[in-house]
Amino acid sequence: MRYFGNNIKTFVNNFEVSYTDQGMDDAPVLIFIHGFPLNKSMWNEQIEVFKEDYRVIAYDIRGHGDSEAGNEEFSIELFVNDLLHLMDALKIEKASLCGLSMGGYIALNAIENHPERFDSLVLSDTHCIADPPKVKQKRLDTIDSIREFGVEKYVEDSIEHLFAPESFITHKKVISDVKEMILNTSEQSLSKTLLALSLRKTTCNKLSEITIPVLFTVGEEDKITPPEASELMHEKIKNSTLHIISHAGHLSNLEKPDEFNEQLKTFFAMVYKKPTISTNSSNSIKNQPRYMLNII
């Protein structure tokens, strides 16, 4: 039995996960994976737009939002395992993934290791390289800072890097919401996730093996994963598409939601194609699939 709505909870892979499930039963499935240190509410505008034509799922990664942290040490591989267990629990055989930043790390790892479970991939403001020593040390220093000074200082230190400069004038409510998401994440989850990010492995060497449709979106003013990172990945994946979003930083879906959504609409319309039903067909329309996968 499928449960519709927001903040639904179910027990998978030894922890309780919170997720939102909207849209039609017989529609293609889109799964949105949030960035660090945010939660599934960052996808609210996308859920509202895409639920009319798709089954849309957004979930809180363990330790974030309303999901439990569980007892295991965090890793990208564990997060991928959580995703697959959630798909199994919701009886989703295949889906398209959209991941931003950390969500992109998870989505890319999932696609590379379990390609049979996915129709397409959207990678937003992310990259494929492992942390170089300098970045890894910065994450470890941040863990120490959180333990010593608390989450409030971490919020103030990190928020300026997440947005384009003009967003601090035009998107004050969004920035306030993002601050609240971070403040509501426990010190333990922040630290465990930072450690997991610092230990993640590169996924660049498998990009050329990806054969499903891929869309890259990135904010033109992204300071954390700049457009060059997306361009590098785009060059390695045959027939992939890249769109750079102007006047946006690292959280491009929040800063420029209309442009972001239009790119996804075009992409998913290409991935999933409604069948043409002849008026002379003897088959009942209700027995026809609502969508067909468009292999490109």
GUMIFI-804477 format. One line per 2 residues: number of its first residue (from 1); their letters; for each residue z negated, x, y of N, C-alpha, C. Coordinates in steps of 0.02 Angstrom, whole numbers, plus 50000, padded with zeros to 5 digits. Each point is the difference from the previous one (the first is absolute). Layout:
// GUMIFI-804477
NUM> a> Z,X,Y,Z,X,Y,Z,X,Y ~ ...
***
This chain:
// GUMIFI-804477
1> mr> 50000,50042,49940,50000,49958,50060,50000,50044,50062 ~ 50045,49985,50047,50005,50038,50062,49956,49968,50053
3> yf> 49964,50043,50037,49959,49977,50056,50035,50019,50065 ~ 50008,49951,50044,50032,50012,50065,49946,50011,50053
5> gn> 50018,50038,50053,49955,50004,50056,49983,50071,50021 ~ 49948,50005,50041,49978,50064,50027,49933,50021,49969
7> ni> 49990,50065,49995,49936,50027,49977,49979,49973,49931 ~ 50049,49996,49956,49985,49982,49931,49972,50062,49965
9> kt> 49954,49990,49954,49971,50058,49966,50010,49994,49924 ~ 50015,50057,49970,50007,50003,49928,49977,50069,49977
11> fv> 49980,50005,49937,49973,50062,49973,50054,50036,49961 ~ 50020,50060,50022,50051,50039,49965,49978,50073,50000
13> nn> 50016,50034,49946,49989,50073,49996,49930,50021,50021 ~ 49951,49960,49980,49929,50014,50011,49976,49993,50072
15> fe> 50034,49961,50040,49975,49984,50067,50028,49933,50022 ~ 49967,49970,50050,50023,49936,50026,50046,50012,50060
17> vs> 50061,49975,49994,50049,50010,50053,50009,49935,50039 ~ 50009,50006,50065,50013,49943,50043,50074,50002,50020
19> yt> 50033,49942,49995,50072,49998,50015,50019,49933,50030 ~ 50057,49999,50032,50031,49940,50027,50063,49987,49962
21> dq> 50012,49936,49982,50059,49982,49961,50030,49937,50032 ~ 50058,50007,50030,50033,49944,50034,50072,49995,49977
23> gm> 50030,49941,50010,50071,49991,49985,50013,49963,49936 ~ 50065,49998,49982,50024,49959,49944,49989,50034,49933
25> dd> 49990,49959,49948,49991,50027,49932,50063,50035,49975 ~ 50059,49971,50013,50061,50025,49970,50039,50048,50044
27> ap> 49968,50024,50052,50032,50046,50047,49987,50073,49981 ~ 50041,50046,50023,49986,50071,49989,49933,50019,50030
29> vl> 49969,50050,49970,49932,50020,50020,50003,50062,50045 ~ 49968,49995,50057,49991,50057,50046,49926,50018,50001
31> if> 49984,50063,49989,49931,50023,50003,49993,50050,50057 ~ 49953,49986,50045,49988,50043,50058,49936,50040,49989
33> ih> 50005,50066,50011,49943,50045,49989,49982,50033,50066 ~ 49938,49990,50022,49979,50022,50066,49988,50075,50004
35> gf> 49994,50023,50062,49985,50071,50013,49926,50013,50004 ~ 49983,50062,50009,49931,50023,50006,49983,50008,50074
37> pl> 49941,49977,50020,49946,49967,49962,49997,49926,50018 ~ 50054,49965,49985,50007,49930,50021,49990,49954,49941
39> nk> 50027,49939,50004,49995,49953,49945,50059,49952,50002 ~ 50001,49952,49954,50058,49957,49992,50015,49957,50061
41> sm> 49953,49991,50045,50013,49958,50059,50051,50031,50046 ~ 50015,50064,49992,50051,50031,50042,50069,49971,49986
43> wn> 50007,49964,49945,50064,49971,49981,50004,49925,50016 ~ 49954,49974,50038,49998,49927,50012,50066,49973,50029
45> eq> 50029,50036,50047,50063,49975,50029,50056,50002,49950 ~ 50002,50050,49958,50052,50003,49948,49991,49944,49949
47> ie> 49938,49986,49982,49987,49946,49953,50026,49934,50027 ~ 49986,49986,50063,50022,49937,50030,50076,49994,50002
49> vf> 50034,50055,50012,50073,49999,50005,50033,49993,49932 ~ 49976,50038,49951,50036,50005,49937,49978,49950,49947
51> ke> 49945,49964,50011,49978,49952,49949,50046,49940,49993 ~ 50043,49989,50049,50047,49944,49996,50054,50012,49947
53> dy> 50017,50062,49987,50055,50016,49954,49979,50042,49940 ~ 49939,50026,50001,49977,50044,49947,49929,49983,49980
55> rv> 49980,50025,49943,49929,50000,49983,49973,50066,50028 ~ 49952,49995,50045,49975,50058,50037,49928,50014,49982
57> ia> 49986,50062,49981,49933,50020,49981,49980,50061,50042 ~ 49941,49997,50028,49970,50059,50032,49929,50006,49972
59> yd> 49979,50060,49986,49934,50009,49969,49963,50057,50033 ~ 49934,49999,49993,49958,50054,50025,49993,50053,49947
61> ir> 50021,50060,50017,49989,50057,49955,49925,50008,49989 ~ 49981,50022,49941,49928,50005,49984,49963,50039,50054
63> gh> 49942,49973,50019,49959,50031,50051,50019,49980,50071 ~ 50052,49960,50007,50023,49978,50066,49999,49924,50004
65> gd> 49993,49974,50062,49999,49928,50008,49946,49968,49959 ~ 50020,49950,49961,49952,49963,49959,50002,50020,49927
67> se> 50033,50054,49983,50002,50024,49931,49942,50047,49987 ~ 49973,49997,49939,49947,50045,49981,50027,50071,49994
69> ag> 49955,50049,50004,50020,50070,49992,50002,50021,49927 ~ 49960,49967,49958,49995,50021,49930,49962,50065,49995
71> ne> 49998,50028,49941,49959,50060,49987,50041,50064,49991 ~ 50066,49994,49999,50042,50059,49986,50015,50038,50064
73> ef> 50015,50064,49992,50023,50040,50056,50070,49977,50020 ~ 50012,49994,50065,50064,49975,50023,50055,50053,49990
75> si> 50060,49974,49987,50060,50042,49997,50060,49955,50008 ~ 50057,50028,50019,50061,49961,50006,50018,49971,49932
77> el> 49989,50039,49947,50016,49976,49933,49957,49940,49981 ~ 49936,50001,50020,49956,49943,49987,50024,49939,50039
79> fv> 50020,50011,50063,50024,49944,50040,50063,49969,49970 ~ 50043,50042,49972,50060,49975,49967,49981,49959,49938
81> nd> 49952,50026,49963,49976,49964,49940,49971,49932,50020 ~ 49964,49998,50056,49973,49936,50025,50057,49951,50016
83> ll> 50052,50025,50032,50058,49958,50017,50031,49970,49937 ~ 50011,50041,49950,50031,49975,49938,49956,49950,49964
85> hl> 49934,50012,50001,49954,49952,49969,50000,49934,50038 ~ 50005,50004,50067,50003,49938,50039,50064,49962,49985
87> md> 50056,50034,49995,50062,49968,49983,49996,49966,49932 ~ 49970,50034,49952,49991,49971,49933,49955,49939,50002
89> al> 49946,50004,50039,49954,49943,50005,50033,49940,50031 ~ 50046,50012,50047,50036,49945,50034,50065,49982,49964
91> ki> 50011,50031,49942,50059,49987,49959,50065,50014,50038 ~ 50000,50055,50036,50059,50021,50037,50034,50056,49961
93> ek> 50059,49985,49974,50036,50050,49961,50033,50052,50044 ~ 50031,49977,50056,50034,50045,50046,49988,49977,50071
95> as> 50002,50047,50047,49989,49983,50070,50033,50053,50043 ~ 50007,49984,50064,50018,50050,50050,49936,50021,50036
97> lc> 49997,50064,50016,49941,50027,50033,50015,50019,50072 ~ 49952,49988,50044,50003,50025,50068,49933,50033,50014
99> gl> 50002,50066,50011,49939,50037,50012,50004,50039,50065 ~ 49947,49999,50038,49997,50037,50063,49949,50056,49994
101> sm> 50020,50061,50019,49955,50058,50000,49971,50010,49930 ~ 49935,49994,49990,49970,50006,49933,50032,49950,49952
103> gg> 50015,49940,50024,50034,49951,49959,50067,50025,49976 ~ 50032,50041,50042,50063,50031,49980,49990,50052,49946
105> yi> 49946,50039,50004,49985,50048,49947,49993,49964,49933 ~ 49964,49944,50001,49988,49962,49939,50065,49970,49974
107> al> 50038,49970,50046,50063,49968,49979,50049,50051,49971 ~ 50006,50058,50033,50047,50050,49976,49979,50028,49933
109> na> 49935,50012,49990,49975,50023,49936,50013,49948,49946 ~ 49990,49937,50017,50010,49946,49951,50073,49995,49980
111> ie> 50045,50004,50048,50072,49995,49986,50023,50058,49957 ~ 49976,50060,50016,50023,50059,49963,49976,50001,49928
113> nh> 49941,49972,49988,49971,50002,49933,50008,49936,49960 ~ 50015,49945,50033,50009,49936,49966,50059,49963,50029
115> pe> 50060,50030,50000,50057,49970,50034,50020,49931,49973 ~ 49984,49988,49937,50020,49937,49969,49963,49940,50029
117> rf> 49947,50011,50038,49960,49945,50026,50021,49978,50071 ~ 50050,50033,50029,50014,49987,50070,50074,49990,50015
119> ds> 50013,49954,50046,50069,49984,50021,50023,50042,50059 ~ 49955,50013,50046,50019,50038,50060,49937,50028,50032
121> lv> 50011,50041,50052,49945,50036,50031,50010,50005,50075 ~ 49948,49984,50038,49999,50013,50072,49945,50051,50014
123> ls> 50019,50056,50029,49952,50052,50017,49995,50003,50076 ~ 49941,49985,50026,49990,49997,50073,49951,50053,50023
125> dt> 50021,50040,50048,49956,50050,50031,49960,50039,49948 ~ 50037,50033,49957,49968,50037,49945,50041,50062,49985
127> hc> 49979,50039,49950,50039,50058,49980,49984,50017,49927 ~ 50034,50049,49973,49994,50015,49928,49964,50066,49986
129> ia> 49983,50038,50052,49971,50066,49987,49925,49996,49990 ~ 49974,50046,49961,49927,50007,49993,49972,50032,50063
131> dp> 49936,49992,50011,49969,50029,50060,50005,50077,49998 ~ 50027,50030,50052,49995,50074,50004,49928,50019,50014
133> pk> 49982,50063,49991,49930,50021,50006,49967,49979,50065 ~ 50035,50005,50056,49971,49984,50065,49981,49926,50004
135> vk> 50044,49957,49975,49987,49928,50002,49945,49982,49951 ~ 50001,50032,49941,49948,49987,49951,49931,50018,50028
137> qk> 49996,50058,50034,49936,50020,50029,49978,49951,50055 ~ 50048,49974,50037,49983,49952,50053,49970,49937,49969
139> rl> 50027,49978,49943,49972,49941,49967,49928,50014,49977 ~ 49989,50060,49972,49932,50017,49978,49952,50005,50058
141> dt> 50024,50026,50056,49958,50003,50060,49984,49930,50025 ~ 50048,49954,49994,49989,49931,50021,49946,49967,49956
143> id> 50001,50015,49936,49948,49974,49955,49931,50023,50024 ~ 49994,50064,50017,49937,50026,50026,49980,49965,50065
145> si> 50048,49989,50043,49987,49968,50064,49975,49928,49991 ~ 50031,49964,49953,49980,49931,49987,49928,49998,49975
147> re> 49983,50047,49956,49932,50002,49973,49949,50017,50054 ~ 50020,50042,50048,49953,50021,50052,49996,49952,50058
149> fg> 50057,49973,50021,50002,49960,50061,50016,49926,49990 ~ 50020,49981,49938,50013,49930,49985,50071,49979,50013
151> ve> 50014,49936,49984,50067,49973,50003,50024,49990,50072 ~ 49953,49984,50046,50020,49985,50068,50037,50059,50032
153> ky> 49975,50060,49991,50034,50059,50029,50067,50010,49967 ~ 50004,49988,49935,50064,50007,49964,50052,49952,50028
155> ve> 49979,49939,50016,50046,49951,50028,50029,50026,50066 ~ 49957,50024,50043,50023,50023,50066,50044,50062,49994
157> ds> 49985,50043,49952,50039,50061,49991,50069,49985,49971 ~ 50005,49949,49957,50062,49987,49963,50046,49950,50033
159> ie> 49973,49953,50040,50040,49945,50024,50057,50022,50045 ~ 49989,50053,50039,50052,50023,50046,50061,50027,49965
161> hl> 49993,50020,49937,50056,50027,49963,50041,49946,49964 ~ 49974,49940,49998,50032,49947,49960,50053,49961,50039
163> fa> 49998,50002,50066,50044,49958,50040,50041,50040,50050 ~ 50057,49972,50019,50039,50027,50055,49961,49989,50065
165> pe> 50008,50045,50049,49961,49994,50062,50003,49931,50033 ~ 50059,49969,50002,50006,49936,50036,49965,49943,49963
167> sf> 49987,50010,49935,49965,49948,49962,49929,49989,50025 ~ 49971,50052,50030,49932,49993,50026,49998,49954,50061
169> it> 50059,49986,50027,50005,49953,50056,50025,49932,49976 ~ 50049,50001,49955,50033,49937,49980,49970,49967,49938
171> hk> 49960,50037,49961,49974,49973,49937,49925,50011,49994 ~ 49963,49982,50052,49928,50011,50000,49965,49961,49944
173> kv> 50023,49939,49986,49969,49960,49947,50012,50033,49932 ~ 50060,50025,49989,50015,50034,49936,49956,50061,49992
175> is> 49992,50039,50053,49959,50060,49997,49927,49982,49986 ~ 49976,49946,50031,49932,49976,49987,49992,49980,49926
177> dv> 50051,49966,49973,49998,49979,49929,49998,50060,49954 ~ 50040,50050,50016,50002,50061,49958,49933,50036,50002
179> ke> 49970,50004,50059,49934,50031,50004,49950,49963,49956 ~ 50004,49934,50001,49954,49959,49959,50010,50013,49926
181> mi> 50063,50006,49979,50014,50014,49930,49967,50066,49979 ~ 50007,50051,50042,49972,50065,49983,49924,49998,49999
183> ln> 49971,49967,50050,49927,49995,50004,49971,49964,49940 ~ 50038,49954,49971,49977,49962,49942,50011,50036,49934
185> ts> 50027,50060,50002,50008,50040,49940,49940,50047,49993 ~ 49970,50001,49942,49938,50039,49991,50013,50075,50006
187> eq> 49948,50036,50018,50005,50073,50005,50021,50030,49932 ~ 49972,49972,49947,50016,50025,49933,50074,49991,49984
189> sl> 50027,49941,50015,50071,49988,49985,50045,50042,50043 ~ 49982,50009,50063,50039,50043,50044,50002,50072,49972
191> sk> 49943,50024,49980,49995,50069,49975,50037,50008,49934 ~ 49992,49952,49955,50033,50004,49934,50075,49995,50007
193> tl> 50023,49960,50048,50072,49994,50009,50029,50062,50033 ~ 49965,50027,50049,50023,50062,50032,50007,50056,49948
195> la> 49952,50004,49955,50003,50051,49947,50060,49987,49955 ~ 50012,49936,49982,50057,49983,49957,50066,50018,50034
197> ls> 50005,49987,50065,50061,50017,50036,50011,50075,50002 ~ 49946,50038,50007,50006,50073,50004,50021,50030,49933
199> lr> 49987,49965,49946,50016,50026,49933,50064,49973,49971 ~ 50034,49956,50036,50060,49969,49972,50055,50051,49990
201> kt> 50043,49986,49952,50055,50046,49983,50063,49981,50037 ~ 50044,50048,50009,50064,49986,50031,50043,49956,49955
203> tc> 50038,49956,50031,50046,49958,49961,50072,50010,50023 ~ 50011,50051,50040,50067,50012,50028,50052,50018,49946
205> nk> 49978,50036,49948,50047,50027,49952,50031,49947,49955 ~ 49974,49938,50002,50028,49947,49958,50039,49948,50040
207> ls> 50006,50012,50064,50033,49950,50042,50072,49986,49979 ~ 50036,50052,49980,50070,49993,49981,50009,49958,49937
209> ei> 49946,49990,49962,50004,49960,49939,49991,49925,50013 ~ 49981,49982,50061,49990,49929,50016,50068,49965,50007
211> ti> 50009,49947,49963,50065,49964,50000,49995,49930,50029 ~ 49940,49975,50012,49994,49934,50029,50011,50004,50076
213> pv> 50015,49944,50033,50009,50001,50073,49936,50022,50036 ~ 50009,50042,50051,49943,50025,50038,50015,49994,50075
215> lf> 49952,49975,50037,50003,49997,50073,49943,50043,50028 ~ 50016,50043,50048,49950,50037,50037,49995,49971,50070
217> tv> 49939,49987,50023,49989,49982,50069,49946,50047,50027 ~ 50008,50020,50063,49951,50046,50029,50000,49992,50075
219> ge> 49941,50003,50030,49994,49998,50072,50027,50063,50032 ~ 50039,49992,50052,50030,50058,50034,49947,50048,50026
221> ed> 49941,49972,50017,49946,50041,50028,49942,50010,49951 ~ 50015,49995,49936,49949,50011,49949,49979,50074,50001
223> ki> 49937,50012,50014,49974,50069,50003,49976,50024,49931 ~ 49986,49954,49955,49970,50018,49935,50055,50014,49949
225> tp> 50048,49956,49994,50057,50010,49956,50063,49988,50041 ~ 50022,50049,50038,50055,49992,50047,50066,49983,49966
227> pe> 50048,49977,50040,50065,49981,49972,50032,50053,49956 ~ 49988,50064,50015,50030,50053,49959,49979,49995,49927
229> as> 49940,49976,49988,49976,49992,49931,50040,49947,49963 ~ 50014,49945,50034,50041,49947,49970,50072,50022,49992
231> el> 50026,50037,50048,50069,50025,49996,50008,50046,49939 ~ 49950,50042,49987,50002,50044,49942,50005,49960,49935
233> mh> 49959,49948,49994,50001,49960,49940,50065,49960,49994 ~ 50021,49973,50057,50062,49961,50002,50059,50040,49974
235> ek> 50003,50064,50019,50055,50043,49978,50000,50011,49924 ~ 49942,49996,49970,49994,50014,49928,50012,49939,49956
237> ik> 49998,49940,50028,50009,49939,49960,50068,49970,50016 ~ 50043,50000,49952,50068,49975,50009,49999,49926,50019
239> ns> 50041,49983,50049,50009,49931,50023,49937,49969,50032 ~ 49952,50042,50017,49941,49973,50035,50018,49987,50073
241> tl> 49958,49962,50034,50011,49981,50070,49941,50023,50042 ~ 50013,50024,50060,49948,50023,50045,50006,49964,50067
243> hi> 49943,49974,50024,49998,49969,50067,49941,50028,50039 ~ 50014,50028,50058,49948,50026,50043,49983,49948,50054
245> is> 49937,49982,50005,49977,49947,50044,49976,50031,50066 ~ 50035,49984,50054,49983,50028,50065,49935,49970,50026
247> ha> 49966,50039,50043,49938,49979,50032,49946,49980,49949 ~ 50000,50033,49943,49949,49987,49949,49973,50066,49974
249> gh> 49937,49999,49980,49969,50059,49971,49993,49992,49925 ~ 49941,50017,49974,49990,50002,49928,49993,49931,49969
251> ls> 49980,49951,50039,49991,49932,49973,50056,49955,50027 ~ 50061,50017,49981,50059,49968,50030,50004,49926,49985
253> nl> 49974,49977,49944,50004,49929,49984,49955,49959,50046 ~ 49948,50031,50028,49955,49966,50047,50023,50007,50072
255> ek> 50032,50056,50015,50021,50013,50069,50065,49965,50017 ~ 50046,49997,49951,50065,49968,50011,50015,49954,49942
257> pd> 49960,49947,49991,50007,49958,49941,50068,49965,49993 ~ 50029,49978,50056,50064,49965,49996,50055,50046,49974
259> ef> 50004,50060,50027,50051,50048,49978,49987,50021,49928 ~ 49938,50012,49984,49981,50018,49931,50021,49945,49952
261> ne> 49984,49938,50016,50016,49944,49956,50074,49990,49992 ~ 50038,50009,50054,50073,49992,49995,50031,50051,49953
263> ql> 49974,50060,50001,50025,50052,49955,49985,49981,49927 ~ 49940,49974,49988,49983,49979,49932,50039,49939,49978
265> kt> 50012,49954,50045,50040,49940,49984,50070,50021,49975 ~ 50031,50044,50039,50068,50023,49982,49999,50036,49934
267> ff> 49950,50042,49991,49996,50039,49938,49990,49956,49939 ~ 49950,49955,50003,49986,49959,49942,50056,49949,49986
269> am> 50036,49979,50052,50058,49957,49990,50055,50037,49961 ~ 50003,50066,50009,50047,50041,49963,49977,50010,49928
271> vy> 49934,50009,49992,49973,50012,49933,50003,49937,49957 ~ 49980,49943,50029,49997,49937,49964,50053,49953,50027
273> kk> 50046,49980,49958,50056,49959,50022,49998,49932,49966 ~ 50002,49946,50039,50001,49934,49971,50066,49989,49963
275> pt> 49998,49970,49940,50062,49988,49964,50041,49944,50032 ~ 50065,50006,49994,50044,49947,50023,50007,49949,49944
277> is> 49982,49937,50014,50001,49948,49949,50060,49954,50012 ~ 50045,49998,49953,50059,49959,50006,49982,49926,49995
279> tn> 50033,49960,50040,49988,49927,49997,50027,49971,49936 ~ 50046,50037,49966,50029,49975,49937,49962,50024,49939
281> ss> 49947,50038,50012,49962,50027,49944,49965,49945,49963 ~ 49999,50006,49935,49966,49950,49958,49926,50013,49997
283> ns> 49979,50060,50022,49928,50017,49999,49964,49968,50058 ~ 49941,49977,49988,49959,49971,50052,49979,50053,50049
285> ik> 49999,49985,50064,49979,50047,50051,49929,50023,49988 ~ 49958,49955,49978,49931,50019,49991,49990,50051,49945
287> nq> 50051,50008,49957,49995,50049,49947,50029,50068,50020 ~ 50028,50003,50060,50027,50063,50024,49945,50043,50030
289> pr> 50004,50066,49993,49950,50043,50033,50005,49995,50075 ~ 49943,50001,50034,50000,49994,50072,50031,50062,50033
291> ym> 49993,50056,49969,50028,50062,50025,50028,50040,49942 ~ 50048,50043,50016,50024,50049,49952,49990,50069,50030
293> ln> 49986,50048,49958,49993,50069,50024,50068,50027,50016 ~ 50008,50027,50059,50063,50029,50023,49997,50075,49989
295> ii> 50032,50025,49950,49999,50071,49984,50045,50037,50048 ~ 49972,50048,50037,50040,50039,50048,49992,50074,49986
***
